[in-house]
Every structure is written in C-alpha cells, then in structure tokens.
Amino acid sequence: MEKREDGIMGMNILVAHGGGPTAVINTSLQGVVEAARASGRVDKIYAARFGAEGILKGDLMDLTEVPAEVIARLRHTPASAIGSCRRKLTQDDYPTVLETIKKFKIDAFFYNGGNDSMDTCNKVNELAVKEGLNLSVIGIPKTMDNDLEVTDHCPGFGSAARYAAISASELALDASGLPIHVVVLELMGRNAGWVTAAGAMARRLTRCGQLTYLPEVPVDMDRMLADIEAVYAKGNGLLVTVSEGVCGPDGKPLADTGIVDGFGHVVPGGTAQYISGQIMQKLGIKSRAEKPGLLGRCSIPYVSPVDSGEAYEVGRYALESALRGESGQMVAIEAVRRPQYRSRLFLTPLSGVANAEKRFPLEWIVDGNQIDDAFFDYAKPLMGEDFPQYAFLR
Amino acid sequence: MEKREDGIMGMNILVAHGGGPTAVINTSLQGVVEAARASGRVDKIYAARFGAEGILKGDLMDLTEVPAEVIARLRHTPASAIGSCRRKLTQDDYPTVLETIKKFKIDAFFYNGGNDSMDTCNKVNELAVKEGLNLSVIGIPKTMDNDLEVTDHCPGFGSAARYAAISASELALDASGLPIHVVVLELMGRNAGWVTAAGAMARRLTRCGQLTYLPEVPVDMDRMLADIEAVYAKGNGLLVTVSEGVCGPDGKPLADTGIVDGFGHVVPGGTAQYISGQIMQKLGIKSRAEKPGLLGRCSIPYVSPVDSGEAYEVGRYALESALRGESGQMVAIEAVRRPQYRSRLFLTPLSGVANAEKRFPLEWIVDGNQIDDAFFDYAKPLMGEDFPQYAFLR
C-alpha cells in the first residue's frame, strides 16, 4: 500500500472463492468487507466473479458501494455469493492472474478455499515476489472436509458437522419411532470421514441403534450385514450412517450410480442406496436410503454459531494481516478445549498447507463402525455444543 | 366421564399415533397432555406404545406423572415420541381395541393421524356407540401430505413445506454459485404434490433457474430434457425439483431403485437419480441428485412456527372437545388469509374425512413445470412467512 498516482492512500483489495462452498464461506467474505470498511484504509473492494475464472477474465465485481445491510445478509446466505469454480490454475495461467492484479491495482489478494486454493495462493505470492510487486497475498481457510493441515480445524467444518449430527439424530428418532425399516444416511466426504463421524452423534442424542462407516476403513459387506441384523434385532430402530466414499476391501467404492455420463465415465455415488438394497435383498428387512448431499454444506438453520463466529473472524484477521504488510500466509486457528473452548488466530506459511492433507485419526474409529468419544471431545465445541434435548417417553 | 367405582371424578384418556410422523406430531401430543393437566378433570393419561400395535397388545404407557419439562421438550422432538405404526386395523381387530379401552377404563380416545387413522377412529366410535360405551373419540389431524378433506390444511404440512421451500432455495444458491452441474432435488409425496410445490419457492427466493415436477402431471422425458437444457443455458444455474412419485405418460413411476426386496417386489424410488442420469447421458451436462427423504418430515430447525402453534392447538382443542362430551369428530382448521393470516378450529364428523383425499389443484401447475402464485398465497402463511433474505452480489 503506497501513495498511488491518484493521490489516494487506500488499498485496493481482491477477494476470491475457490472450490466447493460451505454454509459460512460468505461469512468470511463479510468479515473481510466489514473490516476493510472499518479500517478506513481500503479504497476499492473487488471480488472475482466465479473465483479463478473471474480473475483470468478480469471479471471483477466492485463491492465498494454495496449497502451495509446487504453485506450483513451474507451471514445468512449459503453457497458463494460472489461465485466459485473448480478450475485449478496451471502454470500458464499465473501471468494472466498477475495482469488482472496489475490492471485493477490490487494491493491485497485474499483467496478463500482449501488445499488447492492455498497452493494457488502460494504460487501467486511467489510470482509477485519474483516480479517485485507490492502485493499482499493471504489465504483464508475454508472446507467442510476439515482436511487442512496446521490449523486446528477449518471454518465450514463445524456447520457441516452440526448438520450431520443433528440430521442423523432426527432421522434416528424417525427410525426408532416407526421401526419399519433400517434407515441408511449418506453423508459427504469422499476421502475423509470428518463429517460422517459427526453423524455418529445420533447414538449419543437418541436411543436408536447406530452403525457408522467412514472411507478410512474398508468395509466387508458380509460383516456389515451381520452387524446391521444384530443391532436391528434389538428393537430400538437402526440408523446406518455412511460416507459417500466408503470402499470395499479392494479399495474401490462400494457403489456407483450405474450411470455413464456424457463423457463415458461411470458416475460414482449411491452408496446408501446400494447398502439399503443389500439390506432388503440379503436380510429381508425393509430399508430406505437418504442422501441430503449438498444440503449438508448449505443449510443455514444448522449453522454452528461457533463456526459462524470463527468464519467471520478469519476474514477480518486476513484483512488486518494484509494491512500490517503480511504476505504468503494463511490464517489458521489454534484452540484449547479445557476448561472451556477458546480459539485464537495466527498466520502460517502457505507453503506448509498447500499440498498437505489432514487425515481422520484411525484410532478414533472403533470396531470399524463406531466413533470414539475422543472425536467428540475435538468436534463438539466446533458444532456449537447447544445440542437438542429430546423427550423420551417410550 | 362419570363418577367411577374408585370414586375419582377424572377421566382416563388414551392418545395414539398412526402412520408416518411429522415434525410437529409430538407438539399435538404436548397440547393434549398439557390441556389435560390444566383441566384438572383428567385422572390418567395413557399413550399407546407404537400406535395400533400397542392398543391391540394392551401395551399402554402411563404418562400421568411424566415431568412437565419432559412434556415441554416434545415441541423440539421430531418423529413419534410414543411410537407409531403402519398397521391398518381390520374388522377383526376392533373387538380387541375395545377390550383395551375397557381394561384401562378409557373415557376419551384421541387418534392422531391421516386418512387411515380417521377411518379407524370412525369405526372405533361406531362400535363404542353400538356397545353403549361412554367413550369420546376425537381425531387429531396430522399429515405432511396435506391430503385431508374439510380442513383448510393439516398440521405437519406447513413444516414439511417450509423444509422444502428453504432447502430448495439453499440448494439453488449452491447450484448457481458453483454452476458446474444441474442439481436435482427429490422431495416426498408419492401421490400428491403439495410438498414438492413448496420447493418451487426457490425460484422466488433466489435467482437460480428452477423447474418443478409434481406427480399430478405425467412427464414427457424428452420435453423435460429440452426444458432443462434451455434453462441451464441461461447461465444462472438450475435446480430441478421433483416429487418422488413423478410418473411418465404411461402412469408408471419414472424410476425404480433397480432393487428387488426380500419379498420379490421391485422397490420404487430414485426418481432424482434417474433424471440426473438422463441429464448426463442425453445432454452431456454434469448433474447430481439429492434426496433428503425422511429429513423433510423430521427436521426441527425448519419447523414453521405457525404449523407448530396450530399443531399444539389441535391437541388442546381435541382434549377440550372430549371434556365437552363430543365424539365421532375430527378437529379441523378454518383459515382466512386477508388482510392477514388467522385460523380457528372446529369439529367435523369423522365420516366426512375418513375416506376422502384432497388433491393438489391442477390449475396451480403451470406449463407442467412451474407453480402458480395462487399456491403460495395458500401455503406461505402456513410455512411461517419469515423467509430468509439472501445477499445477491453477482
């Protein structure tokens, strides 16, 4: 940020979203915009329309004059209000990215995303340094998958986990109150079980039987069916909670949709439907499969207040870090859970998170179908703690 | 209610649930129990464990001493807290029903359910009259399907509609913020489009393209695909909202799961997945299908406050009607919508609702894929009106 030709001392900033949205990604955007306005040191607030695609096309939206009440609505608006994309930038794209940054005289660039986006951030920063640009590049973490390294957890995960935990509990109550079928619930997370594990909360909030399967542990179908039969026989109902990415012993997904897309590729998915079919065919027990899918990342009523608060703060902290002249960093969260949950933010080099993936700890998976309390010690504060207390009369 | 041998002046009451639950069926139970306690005229409060099955087995729970704070939690407990079943009573069962009623000295019987339950109610009442039993039989309406006659609407529908409307809007924001695929959302209602129609709210709350298909209008797949291609091409994203029971021109469901159950029957379902597959195969456009299924009837955060309030009142009104000596009636709702929504309760003979079905008006379906404003004039007040206002920045 220097005195520019036009005599204005303020900074121009650019925010972009990358990859799949979360229920609170817009809240981080709100944090950036409101902190920028409060600082009195930001001139123009730009946002890339549809993420990397907007940057490459030079298609930026000017949010500088958007009314405060519209910005405030971002907290209750799911998905990406500025648009996102799945395009992964290649080496050939980076010069075009810098062109846009120069054209709009951007002083600070904020990229809100997961692993891939942090990699992009890192490369933009390296190129800016190489070209002697005075650009601050800050990554804002976001992923419901919770797989970013260094940070205790990712904004977006707490809300997706809360959705999984409470939705599973509600389904479990349905399954046990009218126990005519085994209900199978499919949750998001193709490679990592973080969100599906949160669904195991149903066994803690209800009296319904529950079995939970994550992609980290290969599933033996015969054993799964035997376990389902045994738990269902107890008569308290049964909810089977599965990650969409659950695999068999051969490492291949249990199911595909049976659909070949327009490009000739078999479309993966339908794990819950497949298991449900096996329950009916092999056990002769009625079953139905539910798959809320993307609703697990865009449902505002299930947003965790803790997650929402932190999502806002990482946005604000990113802006303030840029004002201090920081660059090449991602905002990360440090948390303590005893005697009560507290978190604080810090910066960590983009290079350390760009190509790393935090795995779900295998020791938190018990007998292949239960989740250890240690996971809930970790995750409950992120989900917001104020879980429903149900009436049990039977 | 007479002075019995034991010298107690109070009534003994029995509540039972029939069929699929809703998000507010327990709220009606709360209404009955709290009104019974407030009246000072009820001795024993019984509930049938798992509905008709509990009645036939004489398996009643005594709720008389359940703490008030547990009863209050019913308002936030989805599904049936006393248990329900799908068993339809036959002529042979009714004598056994009366045995239980005599054994527990029941003075008033409340059956909370849909068409089938009102039929049961009616038959129990006729038999009681025939046998000279001093029994008050009152039906409490409940169905997310909204297909009961006489009553303006059914408790349970408003919340299922609110779930459909807001979930669809949230998915539409996701589909338009990251427009890499057509999202197909399957909603409940095998024979009637009431709930799926509410999902058409997304076109009103967001800027995403939307097409909506109800079971009332047979679908021509070629035309559907042409419409999908045309709306998707506009570039604002596309949400296709379908009822699970959508049929082709031959009157057969568009899809089945491809699963044969343990009894050799093909399991219906997978409508959204089928349409999604057609979009990929025939149009070469990426697509994904979501099916929240039972979540649409058991999600507490999406409960309509209007629906919740009315569900409570129908329970209370049922109890008070029995105290007045009414029998053979169902509680029904009369509503006015101008200048603002108001409703009041009244009694209607069970015989008039027992075997009738309220159909979705065909004139509310426009071009086979849009829902007329007249439906929303009818349904919006029931959903609670306070719809989210989203931030639109693009």
Interface residues (C-beta under 8 A of the other chain):
Chain A: G20 P21 N26 A47 R49 F50 M61 L63 V66 V70 I71 R73 L74 H76 T77 P78 A79 S80 A81 I82 G83 S84 C85 R86 I166 S167 E170 L171 L173 D174 S176 G177 L178 P179 I180 V183 T257 G258 I259 V260 D261 G262 F263 V267 G269 G270 Q273 S276 G277 M280 Q281 L283 G284 I285 K286 R288 A289 E290 K291 P292 G293 L294 L295 R297 C298 S299 I300 P301 Y302 P388 Q389 Y390 A391 F392 L393 R394
Chain B: G20 P21 N26 A47 R49 F50 M61 L63 V66 V70 I71 R73 L74 H76 T77 P78 A79 S80 A81 I82 G83 S84 C85 R86 I166 S167 E170 L171 L173 D174 S176 G177 L178 P179 I180 V183 T257 G258 I259 V260 D261 G262 F263 V267 G269 G270 Q273 S276 G277 M280 Q281 K282 L283 G284 I285 K286 R288 A289 E290 K291 P292 G293 L294 L295 R297 C298 S299 I300 P301 Y302 P388 Q389 Y390 A391 F392 L393 R394
